[in-house]
Amino acid sequence: MSIRHLIAVSVQPDPTSVYALSSGRLGAITAALVGLIGVIVGGRALARARRIGTGNGRNGAIVALVAGLIGLVVGGLVMATSDGGIGTGNGLAGAIVAAAVGLIAVAVGGLALARSRRTS
Protein backbone atom coordinates (compact mmCIF):
# COMPACT_ATOMS: atom_id res chain seq x y z
CA MET A 1 0.00 0.00 0.00
CA SER A 2 1.34 3.39 -0.94
CA ILE A 3 1.32 6.49 1.25
CA ARG A 4 -0.95 8.26 -1.25
CA HIS A 5 -3.62 5.63 -0.73
CA LEU A 6 -3.48 6.09 3.04
CA ILE A 7 -3.72 9.87 2.77
CA ALA A 8 -6.60 9.73 0.28
CA VAL A 9 -8.56 7.35 2.47
CA SER A 10 -8.05 9.35 5.67
CA VAL A 11 -9.18 12.65 4.09
CA GLN A 12 -12.61 11.32 3.05
CA PRO A 13 -15.39 12.01 5.56
CA ASP A 14 -16.99 9.07 7.29
CA PRO A 15 -20.27 8.11 5.62
CA THR A 16 -23.27 8.30 7.89
CA SER A 17 -25.67 5.48 8.46
CA VAL A 18 -28.37 4.83 5.92
CA TYR A 19 -31.08 5.46 8.48
CA ALA A 20 -29.46 8.43 10.24
CA LEU A 21 -30.93 11.87 9.61
CA SER A 22 -28.00 14.28 9.45
CA SER A 23 -28.41 18.04 9.31
CA GLY A 24 -27.52 18.04 5.60
CA ARG A 25 -30.15 15.45 4.83
CA LEU A 26 -32.75 17.26 6.91
CA GLY A 27 -32.01 20.58 5.21
CA ALA A 28 -32.16 19.01 1.75
CA ILE A 29 -35.44 17.22 2.49
CA THR A 30 -36.99 20.40 3.89
CA ALA A 31 -35.83 22.46 0.90
CA ALA A 32 -37.16 19.88 -1.54
CA LEU A 33 -40.55 19.76 0.20
CA VAL A 34 -40.82 23.57 0.25
CA GLY A 35 -39.92 23.64 -3.45
CA LEU A 36 -42.46 20.93 -4.20
CA ILE A 37 -45.15 22.90 -2.39
CA GLY A 38 -44.15 25.86 -4.54
CA VAL A 39 -44.55 23.81 -7.72
CA ILE A 40 -47.99 22.56 -6.65
CA VAL A 41 -49.22 26.01 -5.62
CA GLY A 42 -47.76 27.53 -8.78
CA GLY A 43 -49.48 24.94 -10.95
CA ARG A 44 -52.79 25.64 -9.28
CA ALA A 45 -52.24 29.39 -9.66
CA LEU A 46 -51.38 28.89 -13.31
CA ALA A 47 -54.66 27.06 -13.82
CA ARG A 48 -56.53 29.95 -12.18
CA ALA A 49 -54.59 32.67 -13.99
CA ARG A 50 -56.97 32.60 -16.93
CA ARG A 51 -59.94 33.67 -14.85
CA ILE A 52 -61.05 37.28 -14.78
CA GLY A 53 -62.16 38.77 -11.48
CA THR A 54 -61.70 37.20 -8.07
CA GLY A 55 -59.46 34.19 -7.70
CA ASN A 56 -57.14 35.00 -10.57
CA GLY A 57 -54.17 33.16 -9.05
CA ARG A 58 -52.02 36.18 -8.13
CA ASN A 59 -51.62 35.21 -4.47
CA GLY A 60 -50.76 31.62 -5.39
CA ALA A 61 -48.19 32.83 -7.88
CA ILE A 62 -46.50 34.95 -5.23
CA VAL A 63 -46.52 32.02 -2.77
CA ALA A 64 -44.98 29.79 -5.45
CA LEU A 65 -42.25 32.35 -6.15
CA VAL A 66 -41.38 32.70 -2.47
CA ALA A 67 -41.45 28.95 -1.81
CA GLY A 68 -39.32 28.31 -4.89
CA LEU A 69 -36.76 30.88 -3.82
CA ILE A 70 -36.59 29.40 -0.32
CA GLY A 71 -36.08 25.90 -1.74
CA LEU A 72 -33.45 27.17 -4.17
CA VAL A 73 -31.49 29.09 -1.53
CA VAL A 74 -31.60 26.37 1.12
CA GLY A 75 -30.66 23.71 -1.46
CA GLY A 76 -27.74 25.86 -2.59
CA LEU A 77 -26.66 26.37 1.01
CA VAL A 78 -26.68 22.63 1.67
CA MET A 79 -24.72 22.07 -1.55
CA ALA A 80 -22.13 24.63 -0.52
CA THR A 81 -21.65 23.22 2.98
CA SER A 82 -21.67 19.53 2.07
CA ASP A 83 -18.37 17.90 3.05
CA GLY A 84 -18.40 14.85 0.82
CA GLY A 85 -19.78 13.76 -2.48
CA ILE A 86 -22.97 12.01 -3.39
CA GLY A 87 -23.53 8.95 -1.24
CA THR A 88 -21.69 10.16 1.86
CA GLY A 89 -24.87 11.07 3.73
CA ASN A 90 -24.38 14.82 3.72
CA GLY A 91 -27.47 15.58 1.65
CA LEU A 92 -25.72 16.64 -1.56
CA ALA A 93 -28.02 14.68 -3.87
CA GLY A 94 -31.10 15.94 -2.05
CA ALA A 95 -29.78 19.49 -2.26
CA ILE A 96 -29.36 19.19 -6.02
CA VAL A 97 -32.94 17.93 -6.30
CA ALA A 98 -34.15 20.73 -4.01
CA ALA A 99 -32.42 23.38 -6.11
CA ALA A 100 -33.91 21.97 -9.30
CA VAL A 101 -37.42 21.77 -7.83
CA GLY A 102 -37.06 25.28 -6.42
CA LEU A 103 -36.05 26.58 -9.83
CA ILE A 104 -39.09 24.92 -11.40
CA ALA A 105 -41.32 26.49 -8.73
CA VAL A 106 -39.89 29.93 -9.48
CA ALA A 107 -40.48 29.45 -13.20
CA VAL A 108 -44.06 28.24 -12.76
CA GLY A 109 -44.81 30.98 -10.22
CA GLY A 110 -43.38 33.65 -12.51
CA LEU A 111 -45.43 32.37 -15.42
CA ALA A 112 -48.59 32.36 -13.29
CA LEU A 113 -47.86 35.88 -12.08
CA ALA A 114 -47.37 37.13 -15.62
CA ARG A 115 -50.63 35.54 -16.75
CA SER A 116 -52.56 36.86 -13.76
CA ARG A 117 -51.37 40.39 -14.53
CA ARG A 118 -52.46 40.04 -18.14
CA THR A 119 -56.02 39.00 -17.23
CA SER A 120 -56.50 41.60 -14.48
Buried (B, 14 or more C-beta within 10 A) or exposed (E): EEEEEEEEEEEEEEEBEEEEEBEBBEBBBBBBBBBBBBBBBBBBBBEBBEEEEEEBBBEBBBBBBBBBBBBBBBBBBBBEBBEBEEEBBBBBBBBBBBBBBBBBBBBBBBBBBEBBEEBE
